[in-house]
Amino acid sequence: MSDQQARTISMIVFIDALGWEVLEGRRFMEEQLPHRRKLRSVFGFSSACIPSILTGLMPRDHRHWSFFYYSPQTSPFKPLRLLGWLPGALVDRGRVRNLISKLIKRLYSYTGYFQLYNIPFEHIDKFDYCEKSDLFVPGGMNRGENIFDHLSRAGVPYHVSDWRAAEEDNLAALRTDLAKGEIRFALLYMAAMDALLHRVGKASALVDEKLDWYAAALEQVLRTAAAHYDEVRVFVCSDHGMATVHTHLDLMRQIESLDLTFGRDYTATYDSTMGRFWFHTPAARERIVARLEQVPEGRILSDAELARLGCDFEGHQYGELIFLMNPGVLIVPSHMGLTPITGMHGYHPDDPDSDAALLSNVAPPDDPRAITDIFHLMRAEAGV
C-alpha cells in the first residue's frame, strides 16, 4: 500500500445497546465525538438489528430475526428431544444448557452465535435456528450481502473484531493492526454494555463506570491511529437501547391454561418481549387470539404493521401471529430466560428506549436516520 492510501483510517466502533436514551444526561466523549444523533432501530433483538446494520436491509430481506422458528421438516435438533425425558432441574440449568449448546455448535459446525436458551427439549425438534453462520465474514447472511462481501470484492484492507473475544482482546488486536498502518477500514465490536444494561438497567452508576472505561480505551485507540494516519475518522454506533423492566407477565401460563395441546393444536415460542404463534387448527387460532386480546400488557401486531416494520416474512417464517409486550413488560418465564432481569430491549421501534445512537468526530455522510444507514456509511467510508 502506498503512503497516500494509508493516510486515512475510518473506524466503526459498535457498542451493543448504547442507545440514545442510555446516553441521555451523560457526557460520553462529547469533545472527541461532537456529531451526535439518534437512529431508529429495527423491530427485533440483536439477532435482527446486527444483520440490518451489516447489510442495510430490513429483516424480511436478510431473513434474520428471532433465533428460533417453527420448521419441523428442517429442524436439526431432533436428537435433542431425548433430553426432554430428563428432569428439568438438571437440563434447564444455565451451565448445562451452555455446555449442550457448545457441543451442538461444534458437532454441526455452526460458526454464528448459537445458544439453545430455554427452548423445551421435548419440543425442540419442531424448531430450526436462523444464525448458523458467522455474520462478520463474507457470505455470512441468510440472504443478501454484508459489508464484508463489499470490502472483500473491492480489495479494501480492513480489520474486524472477533465477536467471540473479550473487549480487551479486540481493542489490543485493533491497536496492533493500526500500528502497521496498512488497513483503511476497521470495525471494532464491543458487546459487554448489553449484558451490563440487562443486569443493572440504564440508570445505574455502573453504566457510568463502563462508559468511562470505554472512553479511556477508545482514546488509546485514537492515539495509536493518529500516530500512523494523517486523518482518523471514527463513528461510534449501536443497534438499540435498553428499557427498564417494571412488569413481569407469565404469558406462557395463560396460553397453557387453554384446552389446547402444544405441537398438535399450536406451536409457540416465548421470547423476552413477544410471543410468536403458529396455528395447526382454526380452533386454536380463535381461542389463543381471544385470550391475547384480554392481555392489557401487550398487543397483537397486524400484518400491515409488520410490513411497515420490515418484518413481514415469507410464509410467516417467524410466526403467524406476533404478540408484542408494552415497553418495560417482560415475559417471565420465557424460552429466553427463566428469571427476571432489570433491562430489556426488543420492544416496538417507536419506543424511545429502542433508539440507537451514532456519535462521530466528523459529520457522517448521507444523513443517516436509521441503523440500516450505518451500512451505507460504512461503504462510503471504505470507498466502495
N, C-alpha and C positions, 0 to 999 in steps of 0.2 A: 504494500500500500504506500502511496506517495504521501509526503508531508501535507499536501493540500487536502487530500481526502481525510487525513487524520485530525484535522483541526477542530471539527465539531463532533460532539457526542450528545446524543439525545437519550435520556433515561426516563423510563416509565417506572414509577415506584408504586406498586399495587399493595395497599394496606387493607386487608379484608375487614369489612364492616365499619370503616372510618366514615360514617355517614355525616351529612350536613348538620343534622341536629346533635350528633355527638360532639361536633366541633363548636357548637353554639356556646358563646361565652368563654371560649378558650382561645388562647393566642398562639396556637401551634405554628411555629416557623413563619410568622407574619412578615418579618423583614426579608427572609430568604425567598418566600413564595407569596408575593403580593397579589398575584392574579388568582382570584378565588371565586368559584361558582358552584352551585348545586346542580346535580344531574339527576334526571328522572331514571329510576331503576326499572327493571322488567319484573313481571309477576313471577314469583317463584323463589327458590332458595339459591344459594351459591351455585348449585348444580345447574341452574338455568342462567344465572347472571354472568358467571365467568365465561361460558361459551359465547354469550352475546357480546361481551367485551372483546373476545378474541376473534370474532367473525364479523361483527357489525350486523348480525342477523337477529331476528326475533326467534323465540323458542320454537314456534311452528316450523321455521325454516331450517334451523340447525338440528332440531329433533332431540335436544337435551332439555329435560325439565326435572321432575322429581325422580329419584333414583329408581324406584321400583314401579313396574306397570304390569297389568294383567295380561299374560300371554302364556297359557299352559302348554301350547304347542311348541314354543321355543325356549321354555324355561330350562336353564342349565342346572337347576337346583334340586332336581327330583331325588337324587340320593340323600339329600339332607332331610327329607321327610322322616326318615327313620329316627332322627333325633327328637322328633315330637313325642316319642314314647318315653323319653327320659324326663325326670322331674324338672319342672320349671325353675325350681330353686337352684338347680345346677346349670342348665343350659341358657337361662336368661341372665346370668351374671355377666357384668360388663367384661371382665377379664376372659371369661370363657368365650363369649361372642367375638371378642377381638382376636383371640387365638384361632378360632374356626375361620374367621374372615381372612386372616393371613394365610392359612393353609389353602383355602379355596382360591385365593388370588394367585398363589404360586402354582397350584395344580392346573388352573385354567389359563395361566399365562396372561392374566389381566395386567395391564400397565397403567390404567387410570386409578383414580381414587375408588377404593372398594371397601364397603362396610355393610355387614348384614343388619346392623342395628337390632331392632326387636321384632322383626317380622316373625310371626309364629312358625316354628318349624313344621307343624302339622299342615300348614297351608303354603309353605314356601315354594312348592312345586307348581303353583299357579302363577308365579311371577317371573319376569325377566328383569334385567338390570341395564340401565342406559349408558353408564360411563365405564365401559370395559377398556377403553384405550386412553393413553396419555393425551390430555388436551393440549399440552405445551410442546408438541412436536409436529412437524409437517404430517398431514394425513390423519390428524387425531380426532377429527369431528365425525359425528354420525352422518352429517350431510353438510356440504359446503366446505370452503377453505378457511383456515385460520391465518393469523398474521404470519405465522412461521412458514406456511406454504408460500406466501408472497415474498418474504425475506429470502428464503432459500432459492426460489426461482430467479430473483433479481440479483443473487450473488452478494447480498449485503452481509458483511461480517457482523455478527451480533452475539450478545450474551443473554442467556435466560437462566433464571434461578432453577434449582431443583426444588419443586414444591414439597417434596418429601423431607427435605433437610431442615434443620433448625435455622432460625433467623440469623444467628451469629455466623453460621457457616455460609449462608447465602451472601451476607454482607462481605465476608472475607473473600469469597470467590469473585464477587464483582470488583472489589478493590484490586485483586490480582490481575484481572483482565484489563481494568482501566490503566494500570501501571504499564502494561505492554503497549498501550496506545494504538492498538490495531482495530478495535471494534468501532462501529459507527452508531450502534443502537444497542440498548440494554433494557431488559425487563427484570426488575427486582421484585420478587414475591415475598410478602411478609404476612403471615397468617395468624399470628398469636393474638392480635387485638380482638378477633372474632370470638375466640374461646374466652378471653377475659370478660368481654361485654356480656356474653351468655351467663357467666358466673356471677358478676357483681353489678351489672347494669351500667348505664351510661353516666350516672351521676356520681359514681364512686371516685374517691381520691386516687384509687389505684389506676384509674384511667389516665389521670393527670400524670402520674409517675411513668406510665408506659409511654405517653406522648413525649415526655421529657427524654426518655431513653431513645425513642425514635429520632427526635431532633438531634441529639448528640451523635447518634450513629450515622444519620444522613449528612450531617455537617462534615464528618470524617470522610464520607464518600465524595462529597463535593470538593473537598480539599485535594483528594487524590486525583479526581478528574481534572481540576483546574491546573494541576501540575503537569498534565500530559496533553491537554487540549486547549486550543485558543478560545473556544466557546463551549460552554456547558449549558445544555437545555434540560431542565428537569420538570417532570409532571408527576405529582402525587395524586393517585386516584383510588377509588373504592368501588365496590359493587352494590352496596346497600348500606343502610344504617341499622339501628337496633332500637326496638320499642321496649319499654318497661312492662313486664308482665304484672297484671293486677288481678286476674281472674283465672281460675282453673276449671276446666269443664271435662267431665268424663263422657265424651260423646260416644265412645265405644260401648259403654254400658247401656246407653239409651237405645242404640240400634240393636244390640243383642237382646234387649228385653222384648223385642217384637217376635212374633211366632214365625221366624224365618231361619233358614239354615245357611250358614256361610259356605260358599262354594257350590251349593245347589241352587239356591234362590238368588243369591247375590255374592259379589266379592268386593272387598273394600280394603283400602289402605288408609291408615290414620296418621298423617304427618303431624308435625307440631302445631300447624296453623290451619290445616284443612283436612277434611275427609273427602276421599275420592272413591266413587262407587261405579261398579259395573253391574248391570241387572240381567238376570237369566230368566226371569218370569215377569210378566206385566204386573202381577200382584205385588211382587217385591218392590218394583219401582213405585207403585202407588202408595204402599204403606211407608216406605222409607221417606219419600217426598213429604207425605203428610206429617211424619214425625219431625223432620228437619224444619218444616215451616213453623213449628211450635217452639223452636230453639231461638231465643232472642239474642244469644251471644254471637250469632253468625248469620250468613245468608247464602242462598243458592245463587251461583253465578249463571246468568243466562248465556246461551250460545252466542248471542250478539255481543255481550260484554267480553267474553273470552276471545272473540275475534278481534275486538278493539285492542285487547291486551296482547295480541300476537300469540295466543295460546289455544287456538282452535286447531287441534291436531287431527291429521288424517285418521279416520277410523276410531276417533275418540281414544287414541292410544293411552293417554294418561288418566282417563276417567270419563264415563258417560255423564256423570254429574259431579260437579265440584262444589263443596260446601266450605266457604271461607269464613274463618273466625274474624270478629271485630278486632281492631288493633289492641294489643295488650291481653287478649284471651288466649290461653294455652290449653291445648288438648292434653290431658294427663289422666291416665297413661295413654301413650300413643305408640305407634310402631317405630318411632324415632327415639323414644325415651320413656322411662317408667316413673321418673321423679321430676318435681317442679324445678324450674330454673328461673333466674331473675330477669334475663333479657332474651328477646326472641325477634327474629325477622321472618320474612315470608308472608307479610300481610299485603294488602292492596297497594299498588304503586302510588295511589292518590294520597296515602297516609304520609304526612311529613317525615315520620321516622323511617320511611322507606328510601328517602332521597340519599343518593350517593354524593360524593364531593370530588372536585377537581381543583387542585392547587398547583401553581406553577410559577417559575421565575421569569417566564416570558408569556406574552399573550398567546393563548392557544389558537392554532389555526382553525378556520372554518366554523367558529362559533358553536362549539359542542353544547348540546342541551340534554342529552340522554347518554346512558352508559354505552349504548351501541355506537355513539360517535367517537368513543375512545379508539375504536378500531381504525377509523378514518384518520384520526390524529396520529396514530402510530404509523400508518402508511405514509402520511405526509412527512413526518419527522424522519422516517427511514429513507425517504426519497424513492418510494416505489408506487 
